[in-house]
Amino acid sequence: MNHSELLRKSIESSELRVQDFAKAVGVARQTIYKWEKKGEIPERWRLRVASLSNGAIEASEFTPVFK
């Protein structure tokens, strides 16, 4: 899965609206859309995005490998 797909899966699994998901991550809603369009989530945010997915994804699924 690419980053956009992982992000979408995390949002859907969290059962939060995009606005609430963005707030929980600690970014603006527009940032979520920018990540989705760009197809890459900056490494510093990957763990938080994964943790909001209720176990649907893990940070290690993002490539390059999360450290």
C-alpha positions in Angstrom: 0.0 0.0 0.0 1.2 3.5 -0.7 1.0 6.3 1.8 -2.3 7.7 0.5 -3.9 4.3 0.9 -2.5 3.8 4.3 -3.7 7.3 5.4 -7.2 6.6 4.0 -7.3 3.3 5.8 -6.2 4.9 9.0 -8.9 7.6 8.8 -11.6 5.1 8.0 -10.6 2.8 10.8 -10.4 5.6 13.3 -14.1 6.4 12.7 -13.2 10.1 12.9 -14.1 12.8 10.5 -11.0 14.1 8.6 -11.1 17.3 10.6 -11.1 15.4 13.9 -8.5 13.0 12.6 -6.2 15.9 11.7 -6.7 17.5 15.1 -5.8 14.2 16.8 -2.7 13.9 14.7 -1.8 17.5 15.5 -2.0 19.0 12.0 -4.4 21.1 10.0 -7.1 19.4 7.9 -5.5 20.8 4.8 -2.3 19.0 5.7 -4.1 15.7 5.6 -5.3 16.5 2.1 -1.8 17.6 1.1 -0.3 14.3 2.3 -3.0 12.4 0.5 -2.4 14.3 -2.8 1.4 14.1 -2.5 1.3 10.4 -1.6 3.7 10.7 1.3 3.4 11.2 5.0 6.4 12.8 6.7 8.2 10.3 8.9 7.7 12.2 12.1 3.9 11.8 11.7 3.7 8.2 10.7 3.5 6.7 14.2 0.7 9.0 15.2 -1.3 8.3 12.0 -0.8 4.5 12.6 -1.8 4.7 16.2 -5.1 6.3 15.3 -6.0 3.5 13.0 -7.2 1.2 15.9 -4.7 -1.5 14.8 -5.6 -1.4 11.1 -2.1 -0.3 10.1 1.3 -0.2 11.7 3.9 2.5 11.3 6.3 -0.1 9.8 4.0 -0.4 6.8 5.1 3.0 5.6 8.0 3.0 3.2 10.8 3.8 3.5 10.8 1.8 6.7 9.8 3.7 9.8 12.6 3.9 12.4 
